[in-house]
Amino acid sequence: MKGFYTILLLIVSNVFMTFAWYGHLKMKQEYSWFAALPLIGVIAFSWAIAFFEYKLSKIPMRK
């Protein structure tokens, strides 16, 4: 059963990242402020989104 969950999570993650990539391309075309960001700005923006997703999902941190 553990293997099933692993495969399911990989599929969901792949679908999510595909939509995120297409969203990034669309956002770059529609918003001039986003297109003007340097690479470090785009990286910081994407890391901020991932950080808040991680915090909102309430995944416990391992120690």
Chimera marker file (.cmm) of the C-alpha trace (Angstrom):
<marker_set name="trace">
<marker id="1" x="0.000" y="0.000" z="0.000" r="1" g="1" b="0" radius="0.5"/>
<marker id="2" x="2.932" y="2.316" z="0.716" r="1" g="1" b="0" radius="0.5"/>
<marker id="3" x="4.128" y="1.946" z="-2.881" r="1" g="1" b="0" radius="0.5"/>
<marker id="4" x="0.688" y="2.958" z="-4.152" r="1" g="1" b="0" radius="0.5"/>
<marker id="5" x="0.770" y="6.173" z="-2.124" r="1" g="1" b="0" radius="0.5"/>
<marker id="6" x="4.255" y="6.943" z="-3.418" r="1" g="1" b="0" radius="0.5"/>
<marker id="7" x="3.193" y="6.548" z="-7.035" r="1" g="1" b="0" radius="0.5"/>
<marker id="8" x="0.002" y="8.549" z="-6.438" r="1" g="1" b="0" radius="0.5"/>
<marker id="9" x="1.936" y="11.407" z="-4.823" r="1" g="1" b="0" radius="0.5"/>
<marker id="10" x="4.429" y="11.443" z="-7.702" r="1" g="1" b="0" radius="0.5"/>
<marker id="11" x="1.612" y="11.693" z="-10.232" r="1" g="1" b="0" radius="0.5"/>
<marker id="12" x="-0.145" y="14.467" z="-8.304" r="1" g="1" b="0" radius="0.5"/>
<marker id="13" x="3.140" y="16.337" z="-7.916" r="1" g="1" b="0" radius="0.5"/>
<marker id="14" x="3.895" y="16.035" z="-11.623" r="1" g="1" b="0" radius="0.5"/>
<marker id="15" x="0.443" y="17.336" z="-12.592" r="1" g="1" b="0" radius="0.5"/>
<marker id="16" x="0.769" y="20.225" z="-10.134" r="1" g="1" b="0" radius="0.5"/>
<marker id="17" x="4.204" y="21.208" z="-11.450" r="1" g="1" b="0" radius="0.5"/>
<marker id="18" x="2.967" y="21.049" z="-15.050" r="1" g="1" b="0" radius="0.5"/>
<marker id="19" x="0.145" y="23.471" z="-14.235" r="1" g="1" b="0" radius="0.5"/>
<marker id="20" x="2.594" y="25.664" z="-12.305" r="1" g="1" b="0" radius="0.5"/>
<marker id="21" x="4.920" y="25.831" z="-15.307" r="1" g="1" b="0" radius="0.5"/>
<marker id="22" x="2.123" y="26.771" z="-17.698" r="1" g="1" b="0" radius="0.5"/>
<marker id="23" x="0.850" y="29.312" z="-15.157" r="1" g="1" b="0" radius="0.5"/>
<marker id="24" x="4.323" y="30.818" z="-14.979" r="1" g="1" b="0" radius="0.5"/>
<marker id="25" x="4.443" y="31.176" z="-18.768" r="1" g="1" b="0" radius="0.5"/>
<marker id="26" x="0.984" y="32.749" z="-18.871" r="1" g="1" b="0" radius="0.5"/>
<marker id="27" x="1.807" y="35.093" z="-15.984" r="1" g="1" b="0" radius="0.5"/>
<marker id="28" x="4.958" y="36.199" z="-17.794" r="1" g="1" b="0" radius="0.5"/>
<marker id="29" x="2.890" y="37.123" z="-20.868" r="1" g="1" b="0" radius="0.5"/>
<marker id="30" x="0.058" y="38.890" z="-19.018" r="1" g="1" b="0" radius="0.5"/>
<marker id="31" x="1.854" y="40.858" z="-16.302" r="1" g="1" b="0" radius="0.5"/>
<marker id="32" x="4.598" y="43.261" z="-17.280" r="1" g="1" b="0" radius="0.5"/>
<marker id="33" x="5.999" y="43.513" z="-13.728" r="1" g="1" b="0" radius="0.5"/>
<marker id="34" x="6.573" y="39.760" z="-13.658" r="1" g="1" b="0" radius="0.5"/>
<marker id="35" x="8.254" y="39.739" z="-17.073" r="1" g="1" b="0" radius="0.5"/>
<marker id="36" x="10.592" y="42.510" z="-15.897" r="1" g="1" b="0" radius="0.5"/>
<marker id="37" x="11.846" y="40.511" z="-12.894" r="1" g="1" b="0" radius="0.5"/>
<marker id="38" x="15.428" y="39.283" z="-13.091" r="1" g="1" b="0" radius="0.5"/>
<marker id="39" x="16.082" y="35.568" z="-12.650" r="1" g="1" b="0" radius="0.5"/>
<marker id="40" x="16.747" y="35.932" z="-8.920" r="1" g="1" b="0" radius="0.5"/>
<marker id="41" x="13.359" y="37.647" z="-8.530" r="1" g="1" b="0" radius="0.5"/>
<marker id="42" x="11.562" y="34.791" z="-10.279" r="1" g="1" b="0" radius="0.5"/>
<marker id="43" x="13.419" y="32.268" z="-8.112" r="1" g="1" b="0" radius="0.5"/>
<marker id="44" x="12.511" y="34.174" z="-4.928" r="1" g="1" b="0" radius="0.5"/>
<marker id="45" x="8.870" y="34.410" z="-6.042" r="1" g="1" b="0" radius="0.5"/>
<marker id="46" x="8.632" y="30.666" z="-6.692" r="1" g="1" b="0" radius="0.5"/>
<marker id="47" x="10.379" y="29.797" z="-3.405" r="1" g="1" b="0" radius="0.5"/>
<marker id="48" x="7.977" y="32.079" z="-1.526" r="1" g="1" b="0" radius="0.5"/>
<marker id="49" x="5.013" y="30.248" z="-3.047" r="1" g="1" b="0" radius="0.5"/>
<marker id="50" x="6.519" y="26.874" z="-2.131" r="1" g="1" b="0" radius="0.5"/>
<marker id="51" x="7.289" y="28.080" z="1.411" r="1" g="1" b="0" radius="0.5"/>
<marker id="52" x="3.715" y="29.200" z="2.060" r="1" g="1" b="0" radius="0.5"/>
<marker id="53" x="2.309" y="26.021" z="0.504" r="1" g="1" b="0" radius="0.5"/>
<marker id="54" x="4.525" y="24.003" z="2.825" r="1" g="1" b="0" radius="0.5"/>
<marker id="55" x="3.484" y="25.991" z="5.872" r="1" g="1" b="0" radius="0.5"/>
<marker id="56" x="-0.227" y="25.881" z="4.996" r="1" g="1" b="0" radius="0.5"/>
<marker id="57" x="-0.222" y="22.137" z="4.406" r="1" g="1" b="0" radius="0.5"/>
<marker id="58" x="0.844" y="21.658" z="8.048" r="1" g="1" b="0" radius="0.5"/>
<marker id="59" x="3.393" y="18.991" z="7.263" r="1" g="1" b="0" radius="0.5"/>
<marker id="60" x="5.284" y="18.243" z="10.468" r="1" g="1" b="0" radius="0.5"/>
<marker id="61" x="9.007" y="18.893" z="10.261" r="1" g="1" b="0" radius="0.5"/>
<marker id="62" x="11.340" y="16.006" z="11.068" r="1" g="1" b="0" radius="0.5"/>
<marker id="63" x="13.956" y="16.498" z="13.730" r="1" g="1" b="0" radius="0.5"/>
<link id1="1" id2="2" r="1" g="1" b="0" radius="0.2"/>
<link id1="2" id2="3" r="1" g="1" b="0" radius="0.2"/>
<link id1="3" id2="4" r="1" g="1" b="0" radius="0.2"/>
<link id1="4" id2="5" r="1" g="1" b="0" radius="0.2"/>
<link id1="5" id2="6" r="1" g="1" b="0" radius="0.2"/>
<link id1="6" id2="7" r="1" g="1" b="0" radius="0.2"/>
<link id1="7" id2="8" r="1" g="1" b="0" radius="0.2"/>
<link id1="8" id2="9" r="1" g="1" b="0" radius="0.2"/>
<link id1="9" id2="10" r="1" g="1" b="0" radius="0.2"/>
<link id1="10" id2="11" r="1" g="1" b="0" radius="0.2"/>
<link id1="11" id2="12" r="1" g="1" b="0" radius="0.2"/>
<link id1="12" id2="13" r="1" g="1" b="0" radius="0.2"/>
<link id1="13" id2="14" r="1" g="1" b="0" radius="0.2"/>
<link id1="14" id2="15" r="1" g="1" b="0" radius="0.2"/>
<link id1="15" id2="16" r="1" g="1" b="0" radius="0.2"/>
<link id1="16" id2="17" r="1" g="1" b="0" radius="0.2"/>
<link id1="17" id2="18" r="1" g="1" b="0" radius="0.2"/>
<link id1="18" id2="19" r="1" g="1" b="0" radius="0.2"/>
<link id1="19" id2="20" r="1" g="1" b="0" radius="0.2"/>
<link id1="20" id2="21" r="1" g="1" b="0" radius="0.2"/>
<link id1="21" id2="22" r="1" g="1" b="0" radius="0.2"/>
<link id1="22" id2="23" r="1" g="1" b="0" radius="0.2"/>
<link id1="23" id2="24" r="1" g="1" b="0" radius="0.2"/>
<link id1="24" id2="25" r="1" g="1" b="0" radius="0.2"/>
<link id1="25" id2="26" r="1" g="1" b="0" radius="0.2"/>
<link id1="26" id2="27" r="1" g="1" b="0" radius="0.2"/>
<link id1="27" id2="28" r="1" g="1" b="0" radius="0.2"/>
<link id1="28" id2="29" r="1" g="1" b="0" radius="0.2"/>
<link id1="29" id2="30" r="1" g="1" b="0" radius="0.2"/>
<link id1="30" id2="31" r="1" g="1" b="0" radius="0.2"/>
<link id1="31" id2="32" r="1" g="1" b="0" radius="0.2"/>
<link id1="32" id2="33" r="1" g="1" b="0" radius="0.2"/>
<link id1="33" id2="34" r="1" g="1" b="0" radius="0.2"/>
<link id1="34" id2="35" r="1" g="1" b="0" radius="0.2"/>
<link id1="35" id2="36" r="1" g="1" b="0" radius="0.2"/>
<link id1="36" id2="37" r="1" g="1" b="0" radius="0.2"/>
<link id1="37" id2="38" r="1" g="1" b="0" radius="0.2"/>
<link id1="38" id2="39" r="1" g="1" b="0" radius="0.2"/>
<link id1="39" id2="40" r="1" g="1" b="0" radius="0.2"/>
<link id1="40" id2="41" r="1" g="1" b="0" radius="0.2"/>
<link id1="41" id2="42" r="1" g="1" b="0" radius="0.2"/>
<link id1="42" id2="43" r="1" g="1" b="0" radius="0.2"/>
<link id1="43" id2="44" r="1" g="1" b="0" radius="0.2"/>
<link id1="44" id2="45" r="1" g="1" b="0" radius="0.2"/>
<link id1="45" id2="46" r="1" g="1" b="0" radius="0.2"/>
<link id1="46" id2="47" r="1" g="1" b="0" radius="0.2"/>
<link id1="47" id2="48" r="1" g="1" b="0" radius="0.2"/>
<link id1="48" id2="49" r="1" g="1" b="0" radius="0.2"/>
<link id1="49" id2="50" r="1" g="1" b="0" radius="0.2"/>
<link id1="50" id2="51" r="1" g="1" b="0" radius="0.2"/>
<link id1="51" id2="52" r="1" g="1" b="0" radius="0.2"/>
<link id1="52" id2="53" r="1" g="1" b="0" radius="0.2"/>
<link id1="53" id2="54" r="1" g="1" b="0" radius="0.2"/>
<link id1="54" id2="55" r="1" g="1" b="0" radius="0.2"/>
<link id1="55" id2="56" r="1" g="1" b="0" radius="0.2"/>
<link id1="56" id2="57" r="1" g="1" b="0" radius="0.2"/>
<link id1="57" id2="58" r="1" g="1" b="0" radius="0.2"/>
<link id1="58" id2="59" r="1" g="1" b="0" radius="0.2"/>
<link id1="59" id2="60" r="1" g="1" b="0" radius="0.2"/>
<link id1="60" id2="61" r="1" g="1" b="0" radius="0.2"/>
<link id1="61" id2="62" r="1" g="1" b="0" radius="0.2"/>
<link id1="62" id2="63" r="1" g="1" b="0" radius="0.2"/>
</marker_set>
